[in-house]
Amino acid sequence: MQSASGNKIMRYSTTSDLMQETERVLTTAAKELQLQA
């Protein structure tokens, strides 16, 4: 799963795109953790 995410990150050409994707992933992970808690 981590390797797949790494491959996706390599496709981004700008830091802005990378930061937006990172923020989206972290937000999704946080929501999933809250649902599991």
Gaussian input, Z-matrix of N, CA and C with variables (Angstrom, degrees):
# hf/3-21g

backbone

0 1
 N
 C     1     B1
 C     2     B2     1     A1
 N     3     B3     2     A2     1     D1
 C     4     B4     3     A3     2     D2
 C     5     B5     4     A4     3     D3
 N     6     B6     5     A5     4     D4
 C     7     B7     6     A6     5     D5
 C     8     B8     7     A7     6     D6
 N     9     B9     8     A8     7     D7
 C    10    B10     9     A9     8     D8
 C    11    B11    10    A10     9     D9
 N    12    B12    11    A11    10    D10
 C    13    B13    12    A12    11    D11
 C    14    B14    13    A13    12    D12
 N    15    B15    14    A14    13    D13
 C    16    B16    15    A15    14    D14
 C    17    B17    16    A16    15    D15
 N    18    B18    17    A17    16    D16
 C    19    B19    18    A18    17    D17
 C    20    B20    19    A19    18    D18
 N    21    B21    20    A20    19    D19
 C    22    B22    21    A21    20    D20
 C    23    B23    22    A22    21    D21
 N    24    B24    23    A23    22    D22
 C    25    B25    24    A24    23    D23
 C    26    B26    25    A25    24    D24
 N    27    B27    26    A26    25    D25
 C    28    B28    27    A27    26    D26
 C    29    B29    28    A28    27    D27
 N    30    B30    29    A29    28    D28
 C    31    B31    30    A30    29    D29
 C    32    B32    31    A31    30    D30
 N    33    B33    32    A32    31    D31
 C    34    B34    33    A33    32    D32
 C    35    B35    34    A34    33    D33
 N    36    B36    35    A35    34    D34
 C    37    B37    36    A36    35    D35
 C    38    B38    37    A37    36    D36
 N    39    B39    38    A38    37    D37
 C    40    B40    39    A39    38    D38
 C    41    B41    40    A40    39    D39
 N    42    B42    41    A41    40    D40
 C    43    B43    42    A42    41    D41
 C    44    B44    43    A43    42    D42
 N    45    B45    44    A44    43    D43
 C    46    B46    45    A45    44    D44
 C    47    B47    46    A46    45    D45
 N    48    B48    47    A47    46    D46
 C    49    B49    48    A48    47    D47
 C    50    B50    49    A49    48    D48
 N    51    B51    50    A50    49    D49
 C    52    B52    51    A51    50    D50
 C    53    B53    52    A52    51    D51
 N    54    B54    53    A53    52    D52
 C    55    B55    54    A54    53    D53
 C    56    B56    55    A55    54    D54
 N    57    B57    56    A56    55    D55
 C    58    B58    57    A57    56    D56
 C    59    B59    58    A58    57    D57
 N    60    B60    59    A59    58    D58
 C    61    B61    60    A60    59    D59
 C    62    B62    61    A61    60    D60
 N    63    B63    62    A62    61    D61
 C    64    B64    63    A63    62    D62
 C    65    B65    64    A64    63    D63
 N    66    B66    65    A65    64    D64
 C    67    B67    66    A66    65    D65
 C    68    B68    67    A67    66    D66
 N    69    B69    68    A68    67    D67
 C    70    B70    69    A69    68    D68
 C    71    B71    70    A70    69    D69
 N    72    B72    71    A71    70    D70
 C    73    B73    72    A72    71    D71
 C    74    B74    73    A73    72    D72
 N    75    B75    74    A74    73    D73
 C    76    B76    75    A75    74    D74
 C    77    B77    76    A76    75    D75
 N    78    B78    77    A77    76    D76
 C    79    B79    78    A78    77    D77
 C    80    B80    79    A79    78    D78
 N    81    B81    80    A80    79    D79
 C    82    B82    81    A81    80    D80
 C    83    B83    82    A82    81    D81
 N    84    B84    83    A83    82    D82
 C    85    B85    84    A84    83    D83
 C    86    B86    85    A85    84    D84
 N    87    B87    86    A86    85    D85
 C    88    B88    87    A87    86    D86
 C    89    B89    88    A88    87    D87
 N    90    B90    89    A89    88    D88
 C    91    B91    90    A90    89    D89
 C    92    B92    91    A91    90    D90
 N    93    B93    92    A92    91    D91
 C    94    B94    93    A93    92    D92
 C    95    B95    94    A94    93    D93
 N    96    B96    95    A95    94    D94
 C    97    B97    96    A96    95    D95
 C    98    B98    97    A97    96    D96
 N    99    B99    98    A98    97    D97
 C   100   B100    99    A99    98    D98
 C   101   B101   100   A100    99    D99
 N   102   B102   101   A101   100   D100
 C   103   B103   102   A102   101   D101
 C   104   B104   103   A103   102   D102
 N   105   B105   104   A104   103   D103
 C   106   B106   105   A105   104   D104
 C   107   B107   106   A106   105   D105
 N   108   B108   107   A107   106   D106
 C   109   B109   108   A108   107   D107
 C   110   B110   109   A109   108   D108

   B1=1.4690
   B2=1.5333
   B3=1.3345
   B4=1.4623
   B5=1.5165
   B6=1.3366
   B7=1.4670
   B8=1.5233
   B9=1.3290
   B10=1.4653
   B11=1.5266
   B12=1.3263
   B13=1.4614
   B14=1.5175
   B15=1.3335
   B16=1.4595
   B17=1.5127
   B18=1.3389
   B19=1.4590
   B20=1.5250
   B21=1.3129
   B22=1.4655
   B23=1.5244
   B24=1.3372
   B25=1.4656
   B26=1.5195
   B27=1.3210
   B28=1.4652
   B29=1.5217
   B30=1.3286
   B31=1.4715
   B32=1.5299
   B33=1.3152
   B34=1.4662
   B35=1.5235
   B36=1.3243
   B37=1.4652
   B38=1.5260
   B39=1.3218
   B40=1.4652
   B41=1.5222
   B42=1.3147
   B43=1.4585
   B44=1.5233
   B45=1.3235
   B46=1.4597
   B47=1.5241
   B48=1.3336
   B49=1.4635
   B50=1.5246
   B51=1.3396
   B52=1.4625
   B53=1.5197
   B54=1.3224
   B55=1.4604
   B56=1.5259
   B57=1.3244
   B58=1.4702
   B59=1.5254
   B60=1.3335
   B61=1.4617
   B62=1.5188
   B63=1.3222
   B64=1.4674
   B65=1.5243
   B66=1.3353
   B67=1.4711
   B68=1.5243
   B69=1.3431
   B70=1.4609
   B71=1.5302
   B72=1.3304
   B73=1.4648
   B74=1.5259
   B75=1.3252
   B76=1.4660
   B77=1.5205
   B78=1.3280
   B79=1.4641
   B80=1.5261
   B81=1.3368
   B82=1.4632
   B83=1.5220
   B84=1.3206
   B85=1.4637
   B86=1.5226
   B87=1.3263
   B88=1.4630
   B89=1.5263
   B90=1.3210
   B91=1.4671
   B92=1.5259
   B93=1.3383
   B94=1.4623
   B95=1.5246
   B96=1.3286
   B97=1.4641
   B98=1.5217
   B99=1.3251
   B100=1.4601
   B101=1.5322
   B102=1.3312
   B103=1.4602
   B104=1.5261
   B105=1.3261
   B106=1.4614
   B107=1.5217
   B108=1.3213
   B109=1.4701
   B110=1.5325
   A1=109.88
   A2=116.02
   A3=119.25
   A4=110.53
   A5=117.61
   A6=120.05
   A7=110.03
   A8=117.10
   A9=120.32
   A10=109.76
   A11=116.43
   A12=120.09
   A13=109.78
   A14=116.32
   A15=120.49
   A16=110.42
   A17=116.67
   A18=119.89
   A19=110.30
   A20=117.48
   A21=120.89
   A22=110.11
   A23=115.97
   A24=120.21
   A25=110.25
   A26=118.20
   A27=121.66
   A28=111.43
   A29=117.16
   A30=120.21
   A31=111.91
   A32=117.60
   A33=119.57
   A34=110.67
   A35=115.83
   A36=120.58
   A37=111.51
   A38=117.21
   A39=118.73
   A40=110.79
   A41=115.87
   A42=120.55
   A43=110.21
   A44=117.05
   A45=121.00
   A46=110.35
   A47=116.77
   A48=120.32
   A49=109.89
   A50=115.52
   A51=119.80
   A52=110.84
   A53=116.54
   A54=120.38
   A55=110.98
   A56=117.20
   A57=120.75
   A58=109.92
   A59=117.41
   A60=121.17
   A61=109.83
   A62=116.31
   A63=119.87
   A64=110.18
   A65=116.29
   A66=120.23
   A67=110.07
   A68=116.90
   A69=120.59
   A70=110.18
   A71=115.97
   A72=119.98
   A73=110.79
   A74=116.30
   A75=119.77
   A76=110.43
   A77=117.48
   A78=121.11
   A79=110.19
   A80=116.14
   A81=120.42
   A82=110.32
   A83=116.96
   A84=121.09
   A85=110.31
   A86=116.94
   A87=120.97
   A88=110.36
   A89=116.77
   A90=120.36
   A91=110.15
   A92=116.94
   A93=120.62
   A94=110.09
   A95=116.89
   A96=120.36
   A97=110.15
   A98=117.84
   A99=121.25
   A100=109.73
   A101=117.38
   A102=120.56
   A103=110.28
   A104=116.97
   A105=121.21
   A106=111.80
   A107=117.38
   A108=121.19
   A109=111.12
   D1=-43.65
   D2=179.73
   D3=-65.68
   D4=-38.94
   D5=-179.22
   D6=-65.39
   D7=-37.05
   D8=178.88
   D9=-64.51
   D10=-41.67
   D11=178.55
   D12=-63.93
   D13=-39.32
   D14=179.20
   D15=-61.18
   D16=-41.65
   D17=179.53
   D18=-63.30
   D19=-38.57
   D20=178.66
   D21=-63.41
   D22=-44.86
   D23=-177.92
   D24=-59.30
   D25=-37.58
   D26=-177.39
   D27=-63.30
   D28=-20.17
   D29=-177.33
   D30=-78.32
   D31=-20.65
   D32=-177.11
   D33=-72.85
   D34=135.74
   D35=-176.04
   D36=-96.55
   D37=-18.02
   D38=-177.82
   D39=-127.24
   D40=153.88
   D41=178.82
   D42=-64.32
   D43=-33.94
   D44=-179.31
   D45=-60.20
   D46=-46.78
   D47=179.27
   D48=-61.09
   D49=-41.29
   D50=-179.17
   D51=-63.69
   D52=-43.94
   D53=-178.94
   D54=-65.23
   D55=-40.21
   D56=179.72
   D57=-64.50
   D58=-42.39
   D59=179.91
   D60=-66.23
   D61=-41.32
   D62=-179.96
   D63=-62.45
   D64=-43.93
   D65=-179.83
   D66=-62.53
   D67=-40.78
   D68=-179.17
   D69=-64.02
   D70=-43.96
   D71=-178.95
   D72=-64.30
   D73=-43.59
   D74=-179.39
   D75=-64.81
   D76=-39.66
   D77=179.60
   D78=-64.38
   D79=-42.93
   D80=179.14
   D81=-63.48
   D82=-43.39
   D83=-179.92
   D84=-62.54
   D85=-41.26
   D86=179.87
   D87=-62.54
   D88=-41.82
   D89=179.75
   D90=-64.62
   D91=-41.10
   D92=-179.84
   D93=-64.12
   D94=-40.56
   D95=179.52
   D96=-64.43
   D97=-38.59
   D98=179.93
   D99=-65.66
   D100=-37.45
   D101=179.80
   D102=-67.50
   D103=-35.73
   D104=-178.23
   D105=-76.56
   D106=-26.87
   D107=-175.42
   D108=-65.13

